[in-house]
């Protein structure tokens, strides 16, 4: 019988109310900002702890981690949060480039769309060769979010791409040509 592993959860998830409706538990903007500020104040370890709480199968059990990781990305996109954005981008990128589950890497790439600048595109380029369609779609969408500066990277990646990768990259280039 397979051994069940239990991840310890970040103490920040306990600060979120239970889900009571289709919105994120009705947390107030002020309370949410307070939690985000506390996470940023604690630094990279707190962010990494939230990432380690993500489940491979998005069954809803890790909704608090996903919510907080999303809120960190949204908040870090503010111009005044350049320092936090740099830390967050580094951690999300490292996890996306890692050997974790494609569902988790894809989620983190989706969050990078809020904070990634053109300087991050070359670092994400290896993911354009990833074998998982979820990761390919997410990195292609992130490249589109970064903007036209990613076109040379996408053109180069398309030369050797096959199958789903070629489709995702071609689609991304198409979106960039319309912007």
N, C-alpha and C positions, 0 to 999 in steps of 0.2 A: 504494500500500500504506500502511496506517495506521502511523503512527509509534508505537512502543511506548515508554511512559513507565515509568520505574523510580523508585519512591519510596525515599528513604533511610529506613532503619528506625531507631527509637529504640535507643540502646544498652541500654536496660533489657530489650528482648526477648531479647538475647543471654544474659541472666542466668537465663532459664527453661530447664529441661531439655527435651529432645526429648519428644514424645508417645510413650509406650511402652504405654499402655493406654487404656481408655475414660475414665479420670479424667485430670485436667489434668497429665499427665506426672509425677505422684507428687511434686510439690514439697512440701516440709515447710511447716508453718504458720509456723515461725520464719523460714525463708528468704523466704517470701512476704511476711511482715510487714516484713522488712528491705528488700525491694525497694520496697514501698509507701511506707515511711518515706523512702527515698532520693528517690523521685519527688516526694512532697509537699515535701521539703526543697528540691529543685531548683525547684519552683514551677510556675506556669502554662505556661511554655514546654515543660516536659517532658510535661505533660498534652496540650497542643496537638500536640506531635510524635507522640504515640501516636495521637491522632485522625487526623492526616494519614496515618498508616500503614494506616488502614482501607481495605479494598477494597470497591468497589460490590457485587460479587458475593461472597457469603459462601461461598467455596469451601474455606475452611479454611486458606488461605495466611496469613491475618492472625490466626490463633488467639491468638498471644501478645499482640498489641495488644488484642484483645477481652477476653482473660482479665485483663490488667492494668487496663484501664478498668473492668471489672466489680469487680475487687478494690478499686480506689480508691473506688468508690461504696459498697461494703459497709463498708469501713473508715471512710469519712467519715461514715457514719451514726451512729457512736458519739458520745455526748454530749461527750466530751473533744475531739472533732475539729471543733468549730464553725468555726474559722478555715479549716481545709482544706475543709470542706463548703461554705463560702461561695465559695471560689475554684473548686472543682470544679463546683458548681452553675452558676456564671456561665459557665464555659467550655463545659460540656455544653449549656446553654440556648442560648448564642450559636450553637453549631454546629447544634443542632436547628432553630433559626429561620433558619439560612442557606440557601443554595441548593444544598447538597450533595445527593448521591444519597439517595433516600427510604430505602433500606436502611440507610444509615449514620445518618441522622437518627432513624429508628425505633429503632435499637439504642441510641442515646444517650438517647432518651426513656425507653426501658425501664430504663436505668440510673438515670435521675432518680427513678424510683419509690422508690429506697432513701433518697434525700436531700432530696427536694423538700418544702418546707413550704408552708403556705397562701399566704404572700406571693408565691410564684412563680406561682401559678395565673393571675393576670391577664396575666403576661408570656407564658405558654404559650397563652392563649386564641386568638390568631390562627391557631394550628395546627389549631384545630377547623374551619377553613375550607380546610385543605390539600386539594389534589386527589388525593392519593395515599392509598389505603386503608391501607397500612402505617403511615403517619404518623398518620392519623386514629385507627386502633385503638390505637396506642401512646400518643398524647396523651390519649385518653379513659381508658385504663387508668391513666395517671399521675394524672389528675384523681381517679379513684376512690381511688388510693393516698393522695393528699393528704387526702381526706376530705370531709365534708359542707360545708365552707367553699366548695367548688367548685360547689355546686348552683346558685347564682344565675348563675354564668358559663355553666354548661351549659344552663340554661333559656333564657338569652338567645341563646346560639349555636344552639339548636335551632329558634328562631323562623324563622331564615333558611336553615336547612340543608336539603339535598336529598340523595336517594340514600343512598350509604354513610355519609355524614356524619350524616344524621338517624338512621340505625340505630345507629351507634356511640355517639352522644350519648344516645339514648334508652336504650340498654343500660347505659351508665354511670350514668345517673340511676336506673335500676332497681336497679342494684347498691347505690348509695348509700342508696336508700330501705329496703333490707333490712339495712343495717348499724346 
